Amino acid sequence: MQIRKMHNTDWSRVQDIYQKGLDTGIASFETEVPSYEKWDTKFLQTGRLVLETEEGVVGWTALSKVSPRYAYRGVAEVTIYLHPDAQGQGWGSALMTKLIEESEEAGIWTLHSAIFPQNEASVQLHLKMGFRKIGLRQRVAYRDGHWHDNLLMEKRSTTVGLNKPTTSIPT
């Protein structure tokens, strides 16, 4: 197993894993995987990681800005997906650990996640990695004929942004 930077050549496997997550109905409010070009504009360059085993890429992460406001330059939202066959083997923890390290190296001081409460594996992974629950947006989105809640979680770095934050904005 290795965790490495994502390359655009990984897109077909990333896209497949993303689709399998969307098919669960509890991974995202998205209903279809975007084109690579659209995906590429949504996510920062920092945090684009894949987890690769002998079977190929089985997981991926990415970060996105939570706001264009300068004050929030060190805050990013986490996206993490694992292939269903790769779940329950500790690889989510390994991938999230590397994501946290890379985010802190880039000057990100807070990571956010918005998770379906029914996605217990994701909630447990985030709790294990030091995220805390900060709130529940009730009936925040209507999709597939149902209202859905969204659990908000965050992790504040213990090393970045303790005093005056950096002036750079992660890309």
C-alpha angles and dihedrals in degrees: 000000000000134000115213143157114289117249125202086245087067091062098100092055093041089050091051093050090046091052092050088054092049090049090064090065091221103074103073145351086240112103099195137027110256125230115274090252092056092043090049093056093048099055132061119242087237113082099024099137137155131201111219129192132170086282090059128247109357101166143019143189136198138174130220133190115260092206139003089226114115092230089064095050091118096050123090138170119237124229116185130169133177127190108253091244090055097054122108095029100097093256093118089059091049092049093046092048090055091045091053091049092050093046091053092048086056093052099257110150102181132037120198131195131186109201136177104247089227090061091088095167091058093044091051092047091052093047090049090052093054101265117142130210110251102174151323123248102209120214089348098153136031115213136150092007095304141091114240133204124217124211113214118213133174142186120204115206117244091206109035126068097006092138127006108351124235117267095228122099116222114241 
